[in-house]
Amino acid sequence: MREDLDLYGIAELEERLDILASEAARVQAQIDRKRAGRAAADALFSSPSN
């Protein structure tokens, strides 16, 4: 996924960075949703503690 960034101007690099930051946030949100779902399933199917 590495690209030669020397080919881009400052504005293009800033735009690229914004897009990548948005994508990173989207991926993190999906990870968080999956972890929450997993925790809910674990809580539902785990044996009650005494």
SULUR-V57734 format. One line per field, one symbol per residue. phi: phi as a letter, one per 30 degrees, with the letter a starting at -180 (. if undefined). burial: + if it has 9 or more other ideal C-beta (glycine too) atoms within 8 Angstrom, else -. A space follows every 50 residues. Layout:
phi: ???
burial: ???
This chain:
phi: .dbddddcdeddddddddddddddddddddddddddddddddddcdddcc
burial: ------------+--+----------------------------------
